[in-house]
Amino acid sequence: MTAIAELTAPDTLKLPAQITAQFRPSDRFVVWVEGDTVYLKRITPASVVEIVDQAPAEEPLTLDEINELVHQARREQK
């Protein structure tokens, strides 16, 4: 797919609707430039399951960490 983006206000890049429809407002991107090409790559946050799986077994998660994971999981479901 090819579409035209427009630099509107200072530091604002307006993407075509068919592009933005593929993302959520909370999505974040890493951006880099190579020559005259600008790349946007969506950052995929680790899932709650991956975070828990990567936690060291000998160090249990704190209640605050568990609380944050629960809130994160609920945000992902919306």
Buried (B, 14 or more C-beta within 10 A) or exposed (E): EEEEEEEEEEEEEEBEEEEEEEEEEEEEEEEEEEEEEEEEEEEEEEEBEEBEEEEEEEEEBEEEEEEBBEEBEEEEEE
